[in-house]
Amino acid sequence: MKKLFVAFLALAVLAVLVGITTHDAAAQKKGCLTIQNGLKDSKGNLIQLGYDIWGYNYQAHMFNGFYDNYSRPDTPVYSGDTLEMKWNDAWLSNQSCDGDQFLDRHYGYPTYIGSGAWLTNHQKGEYEENGKVYKWTYFVKIVAAPADAILDGGVWRTADGFEIGPAIWGAFAIIQEVYNDTGTGDHGLLYKSPVGPGLGKW
């Protein structure tokens, strides 16, 4: 059955070979370090290019693997519900521009608020009930609250009072949710921000 829990990034490791030369040259001009320079994950291990054993691809800003691997357990799982996550550079960069050896988060901002960070989760799975197998999918868009946003009763609002979306993890708002389940008959939109579900506007 669908887990009504959105996987939060265990922010730490890796990459894919897309635009590496361009990225690296631009980064060096800014004085930033790239994965090729020897950046480390949250456990102190060197990050390597390509998908890691859990499904993270930090160069491409994505995760594609089994749901239970999002937290990077000591022993990866190889079955179960699947999860695809995508994020932008403000959420988790593939560079380090702040002088340490770890991938930057909300670079240039003291917190995620106002950084323009966003994340999407797309979960898929199936379950058995009364001898029948049913399939479900869940999709959600999450954005960092704008710098001038107001948290009001668990909902982030714009400075002029319009609803952005329900708060999640403190600094973030859900701006769209879609859920489909062949067993329950659920289909389509669960929530859409009244001010729009676009990722780039925040």
N, C-alpha and C positions, 0 to 999 in steps of 0.2 A: 504494500500500500504506500502511497506517496507520503514522504516525510514532509510535513509542513514546517520545515526548518530550512532556512537558506544558508548554504555553506559559506562561512567566512574564510577568507584566504589565510592559510598558515603561511604568512608572507616570508618567502625565503629563497628559492633556487632557480631556474634555468632557461633554455633558449632554443631558437631555430635559425637556420641559415637563410634568412630573407633580409636583404638590404644591409648585410653586415658591414661591408666596406664603407658604404656611405655613412652609416650610423657611426662607425668607429672614427672616421675622419672628422665628422662634425663634432663628435664628443671631445676629441683631442684638442680641437681649436678652442673649446670652451674650458679645457682643463679638467674634463670629466673622465672617469674610468669606465670602461665597458667590461662586459663579461670576458672578452678576450684578454683583458689586462689582469685577470685573476681575482674577480670578485667572489665573495663567499656567501654561503647561505646562512640561515639563522643558527645553525649548529656548528659553524666554522668550517664547513667543507667547501672546497673550491667548486664553483659553478662551471659546468661544461655545456657546450653548445648541443642543442637537440633536446628532445623530450626526455624527462627523467623517468625513473621507474614508477613514479606515482601518476604521471600524466601532466605535470607542469611544463610549460614552455615559456620561460620568462623573457626571451628575446622577442617573441611574438605576442606577449601579453595575453596568454591564454592557458587554460587547463582543459584537458579532454581525457577523461578516464572514468573509473568507477567511483561512485559517490563517496564511499568510505575511505578513499585515498586522499581526499582533499586536505585532511589533517596530517598527511605524511606519517602514517604509523610505521613503526619499526619493521613490520612485515607487511608489504603491500597486499591488498586483496585483488583477486582476479575474477570476481563474479559479483553480480548484484546490480542495483540501480546505477545508472550512469549520470554523469554531470559534465556539462560544458560551461566553463566560465570565460568571459572576456572582460578586459579592463583597459583603461587608458593609462598614460604615463603618470598622471597625477595620483592614481590609485597605487600603482607600484611600477616604478621605472625599470628599465633594463640597463640603467647606468647608475653610477654614483658620482654626484657632483658636489657632495657636502664634505668630502675629505676623508670619509671612512671607506671600508672595503665591502659595504653592504648596499644592496639596491635601495634607491631612494624611495621614500613615501612622502606625498604632498610636498615635494621640493619647493622651497621658497615660501612656505607657509608654516606657521607654528603648529597648526592642527589641520585636519582635513577640511574643516569649515572654510568655505570660500575658495577652495583649491580647484574646483571644477572636476574632481574625481568622480568616476562612475564605474559600475560593475554590472554585468549581466550574468544570470544563472539560468541554465536550461537543463532541467532534470527529466529523466525518462526511466520508467520501470514497469514492472508487471506484478500482479499478485493473483493468487488462486482463492476462490471463494465458491463453496458448494460445487466443487468439481469443475469449475470453469476458470479460465485464465483471462484476466482483464489487464488492459494496458492504460497507463496514465502518463501525462506530460505536465510539466509545470515550468513556466517561464516568468522571470522577474527582472525589472530594471531598477537599479539603486543608484542614487546620486548623492554627493556631498551637499549639505545645505549651503546656500549662498551666505556670504559674509553678513548680509543685513537681514537674514531670515529670522523668524521668531518661532520658538518652540512653544506651542500652545496646546496643553492637554494631550500630549503625545502625538501631535501633528505639527509638522513644519509648515509655516506660512511665509509668504513673501512679506516684504516690509509694508506693503499696503493691504495686507490681510488675506490675500488669496491663498487657498490651500495648495501646497506643493505635494504633500503626501504624508502617510504615517511614518513616524520616526522609527529607525532601526539602528542599533549599535550607537545610539547617542547622536553622532554627527551626521547621520545619513537619513535619506527619505526614500521610501518606495514610491516610484512614479507609475509603475505598470505591473500588473500580474495577470497571467493567463493560465487557466487550468482546464485540462481535458481528462476525462476518466470514463472508459467504456463500461465500467461496472456501476458507477453511480449515476451516469448520464450527464455529469457535469461537462459543460462545453463552452469554451470561449473566455471572455474577459471577466476577471474577478474585480479588477480595479484599474482605473486610469486617472491620473492626476487631472484635476479640473483645469490646470494651467498648461497641460500638454505633457505627453510622454517622451518628448525628444531628449536625447542624452546631451547634446551639445549646448543647450540653452542655459545650463547651470554651471 
